[in-house]
Amino acid sequence: IDEAGWDYGAPLSDIRRLVTRWKDGYDWCKHEKALNEEMPQFTRDIAVEGHGVLNIHYVHKESKVKGAIPLLFVHGCESISSVVATTTN
């Protein structure tokens, strides 16, 4: 199976390497702080008909370019934060 590459999912050696990095070498607090400083984040309760109240999380970062077209990123997971940070800079 080691020679199968990604045919059966992520290779175990890659998973082990990532786990070691996340466990012993990745400073989540450092990256979280940088994201929070770079991208102003807010939450808001919105009434959704037939559902009730939905608490949404969003980033509001104004462009430095006068007259820039606003962008709306809609997502379902936290991973979009790094993409938005890269895109907005």
PyMOL Python script that loads the backbone (N, CA, C, O; Angstrom):
from pymol import cmd

cmd.read_pdbstr("""\
ATOM      1  N   ILE A   1       0.830  -1.199   0.000  1.00  0.00           N
ATOM      2  CA  ILE A   1       0.000   0.000   0.000  1.00  0.00           C
ATOM      3  C   ILE A   1       0.870   1.258   0.000  1.00  0.00           C
ATOM      4  O   ILE A   1       0.433   2.296  -0.497  1.00  0.00           O
ATOM      5  N   ASP A   2       2.081   1.194   0.540  1.00  0.00           N
ATOM      6  CA  ASP A   2       2.945   2.370   0.564  1.00  0.00           C
ATOM      7  C   ASP A   2       3.201   2.926  -0.834  1.00  0.00           C
ATOM      8  O   ASP A   2       3.372   4.134  -0.999  1.00  0.00           O
ATOM      9  N   GLU A   3       3.228   2.054  -1.840  1.00  0.00           N
ATOM     10  CA  GLU A   3       3.493   2.484  -3.210  1.00  0.00           C
ATOM     11  C   GLU A   3       2.242   3.018  -3.907  1.00  0.00           C
ATOM     12  O   GLU A   3       2.337   3.511  -5.031  1.00  0.00           O
ATOM     13  N   ALA A   4       1.094   2.936  -3.281  1.00  0.00           N
ATOM     14  CA  ALA A   4      -0.167   3.328  -3.911  1.00  0.00           C
ATOM     15  C   ALA A   4      -0.336   4.841  -4.007  1.00  0.00           C
ATOM     16  O   ALA A   4      -1.243   5.321  -4.687  1.00  0.00           O
ATOM     17  N   GLY A   5       0.524   5.589  -3.337  1.00  0.00           N
ATOM     18  CA  GLY A   5       0.368   7.047  -3.364  1.00  0.00           C
ATOM     19  C   GLY A   5      -0.947   7.451  -2.719  1.00  0.00           C
ATOM     20  O   GLY A   5      -1.254   7.041  -1.600  1.00  0.00           O
ATOM     21  N   TRP A   6      -1.713   8.252  -3.429  1.00  0.00           N
ATOM     22  CA  TRP A   6      -2.986   8.761  -2.902  1.00  0.00           C
ATOM     23  C   TRP A   6      -4.184   7.948  -3.401  1.00  0.00           C
ATOM     24  O   TRP A   6      -5.323   8.380  -3.226  1.00  0.00           O
ATOM     25  N   ASP A   7      -3.960   6.800  -4.009  1.00  0.00           N
ATOM     26  CA  ASP A   7      -5.062   5.998  -4.547  1.00  0.00           C
ATOM     27  C   ASP A   7      -6.042   5.541  -3.473  1.00  0.00           C
ATOM     28  O   ASP A   7      -7.226   5.366  -3.761  1.00  0.00           O
ATOM     29  N   TYR A   8      -5.581   5.345  -2.256  1.00  0.00           N
ATOM     30  CA  TYR A   8      -6.435   4.859  -1.164  1.00  0.00           C
ATOM     31  C   TYR A   8      -6.541   5.881  -0.035  1.00  0.00           C
ATOM     32  O   TYR A   8      -6.770   5.517   1.118  1.00  0.00           O
ATOM     33  N   GLY A   9      -6.375   7.140  -0.367  1.00  0.00           N
ATOM     34  CA  GLY A   9      -6.406   8.189   0.649  1.00  0.00           C
ATOM     35  C   GLY A   9      -4.997   8.694   0.914  1.00  0.00           C
ATOM     36  O   GLY A   9      -4.056   8.358   0.194  1.00  0.00           O
ATOM     37  N   ALA A  10      -4.867   9.493   1.942  1.00  0.00           N
ATOM     38  CA  ALA A  10      -3.559  10.068   2.273  1.00  0.00           C
ATOM     39  C   ALA A  10      -2.606   8.976   2.735  1.00  0.00           C
ATOM     40  O   ALA A  10      -2.976   8.133   3.553  1.00  0.00           O
ATOM     41  N   PRO A  11      -1.382   8.984   2.217  1.00  0.00           N
ATOM     42  CA  PRO A  11      -0.394   7.996   2.661  1.00  0.00           C
ATOM     43  C   PRO A  11      -0.117   8.136   4.160  1.00  0.00           C
ATOM     44  O   PRO A  11      -0.019   9.247   4.681  1.00  0.00           O
ATOM     45  N   LEU A  12       0.006   7.019   4.833  1.00  0.00           N
ATOM     46  CA  LEU A  12       0.224   7.011   6.277  1.00  0.00           C
ATOM     47  C   LEU A  12       1.463   7.812   6.659  1.00  0.00           C
ATOM     48  O   LEU A  12       1.466   8.485   7.689  1.00  0.00           O
ATOM     49  N   SER A  13       2.507   7.750   5.852  1.00  0.00           N
ATOM     50  CA  SER A  13       3.730   8.504   6.161  1.00  0.00           C
ATOM     51  C   SER A  13       3.461  10.012   6.163  1.00  0.00           C
ATOM     52  O   SER A  13       4.022  10.741   6.981  1.00  0.00           O
ATOM     53  N   ASP A  14       2.607  10.480   5.250  1.00  0.00           N
ATOM     54  CA  ASP A  14       2.246  11.903   5.225  1.00  0.00           C
ATOM     55  C   ASP A  14       1.433  12.281   6.460  1.00  0.00           C
ATOM     56  O   ASP A  14       1.657  13.332   7.060  1.00  0.00           O
ATOM     57  N   ILE A  15       0.496  11.427   6.832  1.00  0.00           N
ATOM     58  CA  ILE A  15      -0.324  11.686   8.020  1.00  0.00           C
ATOM     59  C   ILE A  15       0.553  11.745   9.263  1.00  0.00           C
ATOM     60  O   ILE A  15       0.396  12.641  10.092  1.00  0.00           O
ATOM     61  N   ARG A  16       1.465  10.806   9.395  1.00  0.00           N
ATOM     62  CA  ARG A  16       2.365  10.801  10.567  1.00  0.00           C
ATOM     63  C   ARG A  16       3.215  12.068  10.613  1.00  0.00           C
ATOM     64  O   ARG A  16       3.400  12.659  11.677  1.00  0.00           O
ATOM     65  N   ARG A  17       3.726  12.480   9.462  1.00  0.00           N
ATOM     66  CA  ARG A  17       4.545  13.696   9.392  1.00  0.00           C
ATOM     67  C   ARG A  17       3.727  14.920   9.801  1.00  0.00           C
ATOM     68  O   ARG A  17       4.214  15.769  10.547  1.00  0.00           O
ATOM     69  N   LEU A  18       2.484  15.016   9.317  1.00  0.00           N
ATOM     70  CA  LEU A  18       1.623  16.141   9.673  1.00  0.00           C
ATOM     71  C   LEU A  18       1.261  16.143  11.152  1.00  0.00           C
ATOM     72  O   LEU A  18       1.282  17.192  11.796  1.00  0.00           O
ATOM     73  N   VAL A  19       0.933  14.985  11.689  1.00  0.00           N
ATOM     74  CA  VAL A  19       0.598  14.886  13.115  1.00  0.00           C
ATOM     75  C   VAL A  19       1.773  15.346  13.970  1.00  0.00           C
ATOM     76  O   VAL A  19       1.594  16.088  14.936  1.00  0.00           O
ATOM     77  N   THR A  20       2.968  14.903  13.613  1.00  0.00           N
ATOM     78  CA  THR A  20       4.162  15.313  14.359  1.00  0.00           C
ATOM     79  C   THR A  20       4.340  16.825  14.291  1.00  0.00           C
ATOM     80  O   THR A  20       4.625  17.462  15.305  1.00  0.00           O
ATOM     81  N   ARG A  21       4.176  17.396  13.116  1.00  0.00           N
ATOM     82  CA  ARG A  21       4.315  18.852  12.953  1.00  0.00           C
ATOM     83  C   ARG A  21       3.274  19.592  13.776  1.00  0.00           C
ATOM     84  O   ARG A  21       3.610  20.540  14.486  1.00  0.00           O
ATOM     85  N   TRP A  22       2.010  19.173  13.694  1.00  0.00           N
ATOM     86  CA  TRP A  22       0.945  19.851  14.432  1.00  0.00           C
ATOM     87  C   TRP A  22       1.136  19.711  15.937  1.00  0.00           C
ATOM     88  O   TRP A  22       0.864  20.636  16.702  1.00  0.00           O
ATOM     89  N   LYS A  23       1.606  18.545  16.342  1.00  0.00           N
ATOM     90  CA  LYS A  23       1.767  18.265  17.772  1.00  0.00           C
ATOM     91  C   LYS A  23       2.996  18.951  18.363  1.00  0.00           C
ATOM     92  O   LYS A  23       2.930  19.497  19.464  1.00  0.00           O
ATOM     93  N   ASP A  24       4.102  18.926  17.650  1.00  0.00           N
ATOM     94  CA  ASP A  24       5.373  19.359  18.229  1.00  0.00           C
ATOM     95  C   ASP A  24       5.950  20.651  17.656  1.00  0.00           C
ATOM     96  O   ASP A  24       6.846  21.235  18.266  1.00  0.00           O
ATOM     97  N   GLY A  25       5.465  21.113  16.503  1.00  0.00           N
ATOM     98  CA  GLY A  25       6.148  22.243  15.896  1.00  0.00           C
ATOM     99  C   GLY A  25       5.274  23.381  15.410  1.00  0.00           C
ATOM    100  O   GLY A  25       5.789  24.444  15.062  1.00  0.00           O
ATOM    101  N   TYR A  26       3.960  23.183  15.377  1.00  0.00           N
ATOM    102  CA  TYR A  26       3.076  24.217  14.842  1.00  0.00           C
ATOM    103  C   TYR A  26       2.529  25.058  15.980  1.00  0.00           C
ATOM    104  O   TYR A  26       1.942  24.533  16.925  1.00  0.00           O
ATOM    105  N   ASP A  27       2.722  26.352  15.886  1.00  0.00           N
ATOM    106  CA  ASP A  27       2.258  27.266  16.930  1.00  0.00           C
ATOM    107  C   ASP A  27       0.919  27.867  16.509  1.00  0.00           C
ATOM    108  O   ASP A  27       0.872  28.938  15.903  1.00  0.00           O
ATOM    109  N   TRP A  28      -0.179  27.161  16.837  1.00  0.00           N
ATOM    110  CA  TRP A  28      -1.505  27.624  16.444  1.00  0.00           C
ATOM    111  C   TRP A  28      -1.799  28.999  17.024  1.00  0.00           C
ATOM    112  O   TRP A  28      -2.362  29.842  16.326  1.00  0.00           O
ATOM    113  N   CYS A  29      -1.441  29.250  18.263  1.00  0.00           N
ATOM    114  CA  CYS A  29      -1.738  30.542  18.897  1.00  0.00           C
ATOM    115  C   CYS A  29      -1.103  31.694  18.124  1.00  0.00           C
ATOM    116  O   CYS A  29      -1.710  32.757  17.992  1.00  0.00           O
ATOM    117  N   LYS A  30       0.091  31.497  17.620  1.00  0.00           N
ATOM    118  CA  LYS A  30       0.785  32.520  16.827  1.00  0.00           C
ATOM    119  C   LYS A  30       0.003  32.829  15.548  1.00  0.00           C
ATOM    120  O   LYS A  30      -0.205  33.994  15.208  1.00  0.00           O
ATOM    121  N   HIS A  31      -0.427  31.786  14.846  1.00  0.00           N
ATOM    122  CA  HIS A  31      -1.153  31.974  13.592  1.00  0.00           C
ATOM    123  C   HIS A  31      -2.561  32.514  13.837  1.00  0.00           C
ATOM    124  O   HIS A  31      -3.056  33.331  13.061  1.00  0.00           O
ATOM    125  N   GLU A  32      -3.200  32.066  14.900  1.00  0.00           N
ATOM    126  CA  GLU A  32      -4.523  32.570  15.259  1.00  0.00           C
ATOM    127  C   GLU A  32      -4.457  34.065  15.558  1.00  0.00           C
ATOM    128  O   GLU A  32      -5.309  34.831  15.108  1.00  0.00           O
ATOM    129  N   LYS A  33      -3.456  34.474  16.308  1.00  0.00           N
ATOM    130  CA  LYS A  33      -3.269  35.890  16.657  1.00  0.00           C
ATOM    131  C   LYS A  33      -3.064  36.725  15.392  1.00  0.00           C
ATOM    132  O   LYS A  33      -3.656  37.795  15.249  1.00  0.00           O
ATOM    133  N   ALA A  34      -2.233  36.239  14.483  1.00  0.00           N
ATOM    134  CA  ALA A  34      -1.973  36.968  13.234  1.00  0.00           C
ATOM    135  C   ALA A  34      -3.252  37.115  12.402  1.00  0.00           C
ATOM    136  O   ALA A  34      -3.521  38.190  11.866  1.00  0.00           O
ATOM    137  N   LEU A  35      -4.035  36.044  12.291  1.00  0.00           N
ATOM    138  CA  LEU A  35      -5.297  36.116  11.544  1.00  0.00           C
ATOM    139  C   LEU A  35      -6.270  37.086  12.192  1.00  0.00           C
ATOM    140  O   LEU A  35      -6.916  37.876  11.503  1.00  0.00           O
ATOM    141  N   ASN A  36      -6.377  37.030  13.515  1.00  0.00           N
ATOM    142  CA  ASN A  36      -7.303  37.910  14.224  1.00  0.00           C
ATOM    143  C   ASN A  36      -6.894  39.374  14.114  1.00  0.00           C
ATOM    144  O   ASN A  36      -7.757  40.251  14.064  1.00  0.00           O
ATOM    145  N   GLU A  37      -5.599  39.649  14.075  1.00  0.00           N
ATOM    146  CA  GLU A  37      -5.127  41.028  13.929  1.00  0.00           C
ATOM    147  C   GLU A  37      -5.308  41.536  12.499  1.00  0.00           C
ATOM    148  O   GLU A  37      -5.598  42.712  12.283  1.00  0.00           O
ATOM    149  N   GLU A  38      -5.137  40.653  11.538  1.00  0.00           N
ATOM    150  CA  GLU A  38      -5.192  41.035  10.129  1.00  0.00           C
ATOM    151  C   GLU A  38      -6.616  41.174   9.608  1.00  0.00           C
ATOM    152  O   GLU A  38      -6.884  42.002   8.737  1.00  0.00           O
ATOM    153  N   MET A  39      -7.529  40.367  10.137  1.00  0.00           N
ATOM    154  CA  MET A  39      -8.890  40.338   9.613  1.00  0.00           C
ATOM    155  C   MET A  39      -9.892  40.585  10.735  1.00  0.00           C
ATOM    156  O   MET A  39     -10.121  39.701  11.561  1.00  0.00           O
ATOM    157  N   PRO A  40     -10.497  41.783  10.777  1.00  0.00           N
ATOM    158  CA  PRO A  40     -11.492  42.086  11.803  1.00  0.00           C
ATOM    159  C   PRO A  40     -12.693  41.138  11.674  1.00  0.00           C
ATOM    160  O   PRO A  40     -13.317  41.059  10.616  1.00  0.00           O
ATOM    161  N   GLN A  41     -13.006  40.423  12.755  1.00  0.00           N
ATOM    162  CA  GLN A  41     -14.048  39.401  12.716  1.00  0.00           C
ATOM    163  C   GLN A  41     -15.213  39.771  13.623  1.00  0.00           C
ATOM    164  O   GLN A  41     -15.039  40.395  14.670  1.00  0.00           O
ATOM    165  N   PHE A  42     -16.397  39.373  13.195  1.00  0.00           N
ATOM    166  CA  PHE A  42     -17.619  39.704  13.914  1.00  0.00           C
ATOM    167  C   PHE A  42     -18.577  38.517  13.858  1.00  0.00           C
ATOM    168  O   PHE A  42     -18.416  37.614  13.037  1.00  0.00           O
ATOM    169  N   THR A  43     -19.564  38.532  14.733  1.00  0.00           N
ATOM    170  CA  THR A  43     -20.680  37.582  14.656  1.00  0.00           C
ATOM    171  C   THR A  43     -21.971  38.383  14.710  1.00  0.00           C
ATOM    172  O   THR A  43     -22.013  39.488  15.250  1.00  0.00           O
ATOM    173  N   ARG A  44     -23.013  37.810  14.147  1.00  0.00           N
ATOM    174  CA  ARG A  44     -24.304  38.487  14.119  1.00  0.00           C
ATOM    175  C   ARG A  44     -25.395  37.431  14.095  1.00  0.00           C
ATOM    176  O   ARG A  44     -25.284  36.425  13.394  1.00  0.00           O
ATOM    177  N   ASP A  45     -26.450  37.668  14.865  1.00  0.00           N
ATOM    178  CA  ASP A  45     -27.624  36.800  14.814  1.00  0.00           C
ATOM    179  C   ASP A  45     -28.549  37.290  13.708  1.00  0.00           C
ATOM    180  O   ASP A  45     -28.870  38.476  13.635  1.00  0.00           O
ATOM    181  N   ILE A  46     -28.972  36.374  12.856  1.00  0.00           N
ATOM    182  CA  ILE A  46     -29.879  36.699  11.756  1.00  0.00           C
ATOM    183  C   ILE A  46     -31.068  35.751  11.832  1.00  0.00           C
ATOM    184  O   ILE A  46     -30.902  34.534  11.927  1.00  0.00           O
ATOM    185  N   ALA A  47     -32.273  36.324  11.790  1.00  0.00           N
ATOM    186  CA  ALA A  47     -33.489  35.512  11.799  1.00  0.00           C
ATOM    187  C   ALA A  47     -33.689  34.921  10.405  1.00  0.00           C
ATOM    188  O   ALA A  47     -33.744  35.647   9.412  1.00  0.00           O
ATOM    189  N   VAL A  48     -33.798  33.597  10.346  1.00  0.00           N
ATOM    190  CA  VAL A  48     -33.993  32.897   9.078  1.00  0.00           C
ATOM    191  C   VAL A  48     -35.371  32.246   9.110  1.00  0.00           C
ATOM    192  O   VAL A  48     -35.649  31.391   9.951  1.00  0.00           O
ATOM    193  N   GLU A  49     -36.218  32.659   8.189  1.00  0.00           N
ATOM    194  CA  GLU A  49     -37.586  32.152   8.162  1.00  0.00           C
ATOM    195  C   GLU A  49     -37.601  30.627   8.071  1.00  0.00           C
ATOM    196  O   GLU A  49     -36.939  30.044   7.213  1.00  0.00           O
ATOM    197  N   GLY A  50     -38.349  29.996   8.949  1.00  0.00           N
ATOM    198  CA  GLY A  50     -38.461  28.546   8.962  1.00  0.00           C
ATOM    199  C   GLY A  50     -37.319  27.842   9.672  1.00  0.00           C
ATOM    200  O   GLY A  50     -37.315  26.615   9.776  1.00  0.00           O
ATOM    201  N   HIS A  51     -36.363  28.594  10.155  1.00  0.00           N
ATOM    202  CA  HIS A  51     -35.205  27.989  10.820  1.00  0.00           C
ATOM    203  C   HIS A  51     -35.000  28.533  12.230  1.00  0.00           C
ATOM    204  O   HIS A  51     -34.602  27.795  13.131  1.00  0.00           O
ATOM    205  N   GLY A  52     -35.264  29.792  12.416  1.00  0.00           N
ATOM    206  CA  GLY A  52     -34.990  30.431  13.701  1.00  0.00           C
ATOM    207  C   GLY A  52     -33.832  31.402  13.548  1.00  0.00           C
ATOM    208  O   GLY A  52     -33.639  32.001  12.490  1.00  0.00           O
ATOM    209  N   VAL A  53     -33.075  31.546  14.605  1.00  0.00           N
ATOM    210  CA  VAL A  53     -31.952  32.482  14.587  1.00  0.00           C
ATOM    211  C   VAL A  53     -30.667  31.740  14.231  1.00  0.00           C
ATOM    212  O   VAL A  53     -30.351  30.697  14.803  1.00  0.00           O
ATOM    213  N   LEU A  54     -29.947  32.299  13.285  1.00  0.00           N
ATOM    214  CA  LEU A  54     -28.684  31.730  12.843  1.00  0.00           C
ATOM    215  C   LEU A  54     -27.577  32.706  13.206  1.00  0.00           C
ATOM    216  O   LEU A  54     -27.618  33.872  12.814  1.00  0.00           O
ATOM    217  N   ASN A  55     -26.593  32.235  13.952  1.00  0.00           N
ATOM    218  CA  ASN A  55     -25.454  33.074  14.309  1.00  0.00           C
ATOM    219  C   ASN A  55     -24.395  32.917  13.230  1.00  0.00           C
ATOM    220  O   ASN A  55     -23.855  31.829  13.031  1.00  0.00           O
ATOM    221  N   ILE A  56     -24.100  34.013  12.534  1.00  0.00           N
ATOM    222  CA  ILE A  56     -23.098  33.950  11.472  1.00  0.00           C
ATOM    223  C   ILE A  56     -21.796  34.599  11.936  1.00  0.00           C
ATOM    224  O   ILE A  56     -21.797  35.492  12.783  1.00  0.00           O
ATOM    225  N   HIS A  57     -20.711  34.144  11.378  1.00  0.00           N
ATOM    226  CA  HIS A  57     -19.377  34.687  11.645  1.00  0.00           C
ATOM    227  C   HIS A  57     -18.878  35.270  10.336  1.00  0.00           C
ATOM    228  O   HIS A  57     -18.962  34.623   9.292  1.00  0.00           O
ATOM    229  N   TYR A  58     -18.358  36.490  10.387  1.00  0.00           N
ATOM    230  CA  TYR A  58     -17.870  37.098   9.156  1.00  0.00           C
ATOM    231  C   TYR A  58     -16.671  37.998   9.418  1.00  0.00           C
ATOM    232  O   TYR A  58     -16.410  38.415  10.546  1.00  0.00           O
ATOM    233  N   VAL A  59     -15.958  38.280   8.346  1.00  0.00           N
ATOM    234  CA  VAL A  59     -14.811  39.182   8.368  1.00  0.00           C
ATOM    235  C   VAL A  59     -15.215  40.428   7.593  1.00  0.00           C
ATOM    236  O   VAL A  59     -15.786  40.334   6.506  1.00  0.00           O
ATOM    237  N   HIS A  60     -14.921  41.584   8.150  1.00  0.00           N
ATOM    238  CA  HIS A  60     -15.167  42.831   7.426  1.00  0.00           C
ATOM    239  C   HIS A  60     -13.842  43.568   7.299  1.00  0.00           C
ATOM    240  O   HIS A  60     -13.325  44.127   8.267  1.00  0.00           O
ATOM    241  N   LYS A  61     -13.309  43.557   6.093  1.00  0.00           N
ATOM    242  CA  LYS A  61     -12.036  44.230   5.839  1.00  0.00           C
ATOM    243  C   LYS A  61     -12.213  45.133   4.628  1.00  0.00           C
ATOM    244  O   LYS A  61     -12.448  44.665   3.513  1.00  0.00           O
ATOM    245  N   GLU A  62     -12.098  46.419   4.862  1.00  0.00           N
ATOM    246  CA  GLU A  62     -12.271  47.373   3.774  1.00  0.00           C
ATOM    247  C   GLU A  62     -11.028  47.410   2.893  1.00  0.00           C
ATOM    248  O   GLU A  62      -9.902  47.251   3.362  1.00  0.00           O
ATOM    249  N   SER A  63     -11.266  47.623   1.619  1.00  0.00           N
ATOM    250  CA  SER A  63     -10.166  47.720   0.665  1.00  0.00           C
ATOM    251  C   SER A  63      -9.438  49.047   0.838  1.00  0.00           C
ATOM    252  O   SER A  63     -10.033  50.052   1.228  1.00  0.00           O
ATOM    253  N   LYS A  64      -8.153  49.035   0.545  1.00  0.00           N
ATOM    254  CA  LYS A  64      -7.367  50.270   0.536  1.00  0.00           C
ATOM    255  C   LYS A  64      -7.572  51.022  -0.782  1.00  0.00           C
ATOM    256  O   LYS A  64      -7.158  52.173  -0.918  1.00  0.00           O
ATOM    257  N   VAL A  65      -8.210  50.364  -1.744  1.00  0.00           N
ATOM    258  CA  VAL A  65      -8.437  50.944  -3.066  1.00  0.00           C
ATOM    259  C   VAL A  65      -9.795  51.636  -3.084  1.00  0.00           C
ATOM    260  O   VAL A  65     -10.825  51.008  -2.842  1.00  0.00           O
ATOM    261  N   LYS A  66      -9.787  52.932  -3.371  1.00  0.00           N
ATOM    262  CA  LYS A  66     -11.040  53.684  -3.433  1.00  0.00           C
ATOM    263  C   LYS A  66     -11.904  53.158  -4.586  1.00  0.00           C
ATOM    264  O   LYS A  66     -11.418  52.984  -5.704  1.00  0.00           O
ATOM    265  N   GLY A  67     -13.183  52.909  -4.305  1.00  0.00           N
ATOM    266  CA  GLY A  67     -14.104  52.427  -5.322  1.00  0.00           C
ATOM    267  C   GLY A  67     -13.981  50.943  -5.637  1.00  0.00           C
ATOM    268  O   GLY A  67     -14.542  50.474  -6.627  1.00  0.00           O
ATOM    269  N   ALA A  68     -13.261  50.203  -4.813  1.00  0.00           N
ATOM    270  CA  ALA A  68     -13.103  48.761  -5.042  1.00  0.00           C
ATOM    271  C   ALA A  68     -14.447  48.049  -4.918  1.00  0.00           C
ATOM    272  O   ALA A  68     -15.314  48.469  -4.152  1.00  0.00           O
ATOM    273  N   ILE A  69     -14.607  46.989  -5.665  1.00  0.00           N
ATOM    274  CA  ILE A  69     -15.834  46.193  -5.610  1.00  0.00           C
ATOM    275  C   ILE A  69     -15.775  45.295  -4.380  1.00  0.00           C
ATOM    276  O   ILE A  69     -14.797  44.570  -4.197  1.00  0.00           O
ATOM    277  N   PRO A  70     -16.808  45.330  -3.529  1.00  0.00           N
ATOM    278  CA  PRO A  70     -16.805  44.465  -2.338  1.00  0.00           C
ATOM    279  C   PRO A  70     -16.890  42.989  -2.722  1.00  0.00           C
ATOM    280  O   PRO A  70     -17.545  42.630  -3.700  1.00  0.00           O
ATOM    281  N   LEU A  71     -16.231  42.151  -1.952  1.00  0.00           N
ATOM    282  CA  LEU A  71     -16.278  40.704  -2.149  1.00  0.00           C
ATOM    283  C   LEU A  71     -17.003  40.065  -0.978  1.00  0.00           C
ATOM    284  O   LEU A  71     -16.848  40.492   0.166  1.00  0.00           O
ATOM    285  N   LEU A  72     -17.788  39.050  -1.263  1.00  0.00           N
ATOM    286  CA  LEU A  72     -18.470  38.286  -0.224  1.00  0.00           C
ATOM    287  C   LEU A  72     -18.028  36.839  -0.355  1.00  0.00           C
ATOM    288  O   LEU A  72     -18.291  36.190  -1.367  1.00  0.00           O
ATOM    289  N   PHE A  73     -17.355  36.337   0.671  1.00  0.00           N
ATOM    290  CA  PHE A  73     -16.949  34.933   0.706  1.00  0.00           C
ATOM    291  C   PHE A  73     -17.947  34.190   1.577  1.00  0.00           C
ATOM    292  O   PHE A  73     -18.130  34.536   2.744  1.00  0.00           O
ATOM    293  N   VAL A  74     -18.585  33.188   1.030  1.00  0.00           N
ATOM    294  CA  VAL A  74     -19.527  32.369   1.782  1.00  0.00           C
ATOM    295  C   VAL A  74     -18.890  30.998   1.938  1.00  0.00           C
ATOM    296  O   VAL A  74     -18.448  30.389   0.964  1.00  0.00           O
ATOM    297  N   HIS A  75     -18.848  30.523   3.167  1.00  0.00           N
ATOM    298  CA  HIS A  75     -18.148  29.265   3.408  1.00  0.00           C
ATOM    299  C   HIS A  75     -18.834  28.472   4.508  1.00  0.00           C
ATOM    300  O   HIS A  75     -19.728  28.963   5.196  1.00  0.00           O
ATOM    301  N   GLY A  76     -18.392  27.243   4.649  1.00  0.00           N
ATOM    302  CA  GLY A  76     -18.942  26.386   5.680  1.00  0.00           C
ATOM    303  C   GLY A  76     -17.889  25.854   6.630  1.00  0.00           C
ATOM    304  O   GLY A  76     -18.188  25.020   7.484  1.00  0.00           O
ATOM    305  N   CYS A  77     -16.668  26.322   6.493  1.00  0.00           N
ATOM    306  CA  CYS A  77     -15.621  25.828   7.385  1.00  0.00           C
ATOM    307  C   CYS A  77     -14.570  26.908   7.612  1.00  0.00           C
ATOM    308  O   CYS A  77     -14.523  27.908   6.895  1.00  0.00           O
ATOM    309  N   GLU A  78     -13.742  26.694   8.604  1.00  0.00           N
ATOM    310  CA  GLU A  78     -12.759  27.683   9.008  1.00  0.00           C
ATOM    311  C   GLU A  78     -11.585  27.810   8.051  1.00  0.00           C
ATOM    312  O   GLU A  78     -10.872  28.812   8.090  1.00  0.00           O
ATOM    313  N   SER A  79     -11.371  26.836   7.208  1.00  0.00           N
ATOM    314  CA  SER A  79     -10.183  26.856   6.357  1.00  0.00           C
ATOM    315  C   SER A  79     -10.158  28.037   5.401  1.00  0.00           C
ATOM    316  O   SER A  79      -9.096  28.391   4.888  1.00  0.00           O
ATOM    317  N   ILE A  80     -11.287  28.642   5.155  1.00  0.00           N
ATOM    318  CA  ILE A  80     -11.332  29.770   4.223  1.00  0.00           C
ATOM    319  C   ILE A  80     -10.544  30.964   4.745  1.00  0.00           C
ATOM    320  O   ILE A  80     -10.162  31.828   3.955  1.00  0.00           O
ATOM    321  N   SER A  81     -10.290  31.041   6.048  1.00  0.00           N
ATOM    322  CA  SER A  81      -9.598  32.196   6.625  1.00  0.00           C
ATOM    323  C   SER A  81      -8.259  32.460   5.975  1.00  0.00           C
ATOM    324  O   SER A  81      -7.939  33.607   5.661  1.00  0.00           O
ATOM    325  N   SER A  82      -7.476  31.429   5.768  1.00  0.00           N
ATOM    326  CA  SER A  82      -6.162  31.625   5.159  1.00  0.00           C
ATOM    327  C   SER A  82      -6.287  32.055   3.703  1.00  0.00           C
ATOM    328  O   SER A  82      -5.457  32.820   3.212  1.00  0.00           O
ATOM    329  N   VAL A  83      -7.306  31.579   3.013  1.00  0.00           N
ATOM    330  CA  VAL A  83      -7.524  31.975   1.625  1.00  0.00           C
ATOM    331  C   VAL A  83      -7.929  33.440   1.564  1.00  0.00           C
ATOM    332  O   VAL A  83      -7.431  34.189   0.724  1.00  0.00           O
ATOM    333  N   VAL A  84      -8.827  33.851   2.448  1.00  0.00           N
ATOM    334  CA  VAL A  84      -9.269  35.245   2.488  1.00  0.00           C
ATOM    335  C   VAL A  84      -8.102  36.151   2.847  1.00  0.00           C
ATOM    336  O   VAL A  84      -7.933  37.208   2.239  1.00  0.00           O
ATOM    337  N   ALA A  85      -7.301  35.757   3.817  1.00  0.00           N
ATOM    338  CA  ALA A  85      -6.149  36.567   4.223  1.00  0.00           C
ATOM    339  C   ALA A  85      -5.203  36.769   3.048  1.00  0.00           C
ATOM    340  O   ALA A  85      -4.703  37.873   2.835  1.00  0.00           O
ATOM    341  N   THR A  86      -4.960  35.725   2.296  1.00  0.00           N
ATOM    342  CA  THR A  86      -4.079  35.814   1.134  1.00  0.00           C
ATOM    343  C   THR A  86      -4.699  36.687   0.051  1.00  0.00           C
ATOM    344  O   THR A  86      -4.003  37.487  -0.576  1.00  0.00           O
ATOM    345  N   THR A  87      -5.990  36.540  -0.170  1.00  0.00           N
ATOM    346  CA  THR A  87      -6.689  37.266  -1.224  1.00  0.00           C
ATOM    347  C   THR A  87      -6.806  38.752  -0.914  1.00  0.00           C
ATOM    348  O   THR A  87      -6.700  39.582  -1.817  1.00  0.00           O
ATOM    349  N   THR A  88      -7.022  39.096   0.344  1.00  0.00           N
ATOM    350  CA  THR A  88      -7.265  40.490   0.697  1.00  0.00           C
ATOM    351  C   THR A  88      -6.001  41.312   0.809  1.00  0.00           C
ATOM    352  O   THR A  88      -6.071  42.532   0.952  1.00  0.00           O
ATOM    353  N   ASN A  89      -4.861  40.680   0.747  1.00  0.00           N
ATOM    354  CA  ASN A  89      -3.608  41.450   0.855  1.00  0.00           C
ATOM    355  C   ASN A  89      -3.081  41.793  -0.473  1.00  0.00           C
ATOM    356  O   ASN A  89      -2.037  42.437  -0.576  1.00  0.00           O
TER     357      ASN A  89
END
""", "prot")
cmd.dss("prot")
cmd.show_as("cartoon", "prot")
cmd.util.cbc("prot")
cmd.orient("prot")
